Amino acid sequence: MTNKSHLNIGKMLKAQKAGERFSLSEEQLATLKRTAEVALAVIAVIGIATLVVAAPNVLGAIDKLFIKKHRRRLRTSELREKTSQAFYYLKRSGLIRLKKDGRDWRVLLTSLGTKKINKIFSDVRRIPKPKKWNKKWWLVAADIPTKNYRQGADLLRRKLKELGFCPLQRTLWLFPYDPRIEIQFLSDLYHISQFVTVMEVNRLDKNDEQKAKLYLQTNNAW
């Protein structure tokens, strides 16, 4: 078993600076009550990565969480300490495992960690609705090769249905409000972001627009 004497996360973090590869939405951030949950969310999105790759993203996300909740930045030493504690907690709780990879450590989400992150975000999949619709549509194109990414494709399709997106075709989905943050997070979480594109559409075919409006009204997503 890897112990603290062999794995000094705090020492490794001294060379790291905060920086995020992705951005959590305000709603998602509000759901993450603890720094360990923030770290778990970042690790889930990044996928299999080394500690050196994961650490700057976790530092940046924890910094963002602290600013939101306390309206001030942590000192660098405090930020690194909280991040180090988060990693140790996740490992001790069986939510992640660390595998030696040369001079670095590979961070792996366990099955228990996967269940935990899915539970954390199960209730936050809602697209913010503006006060006034600008009459423009958003199209999600998700042409995902199911041979190698079937699980991710199925999970995304299920979530799009839950959100109320109107299916135009097997790989095309319509929505009236900007879903970029949520779709980016989902596609990163399911490791299919390279196959998912979100586009703003100024004008739709009349039949497609009528179909979308009827679908959204029927599913209470309008």
Secondary structure, DSSP 8 states (H G I E B T S, - for coil): ---TTT--HHHHHTT-----SS---HHHHHH--SHHHHHHHHHHHH-SEEHHHHHHHHHHHHHHHHHHHHSS---HHHHHHHHHHHHHHHHHTTSEEEEEETTEEEEEE-HHHHHHHHHHTTT-------SS--S-EEEEEE---HHHHHHHHHHHHHHHHHHT-EESSSSEEEESS--HHHHHHHHHHTT-GGGEEEEEES---HHHHHHHHHHHHHTT--
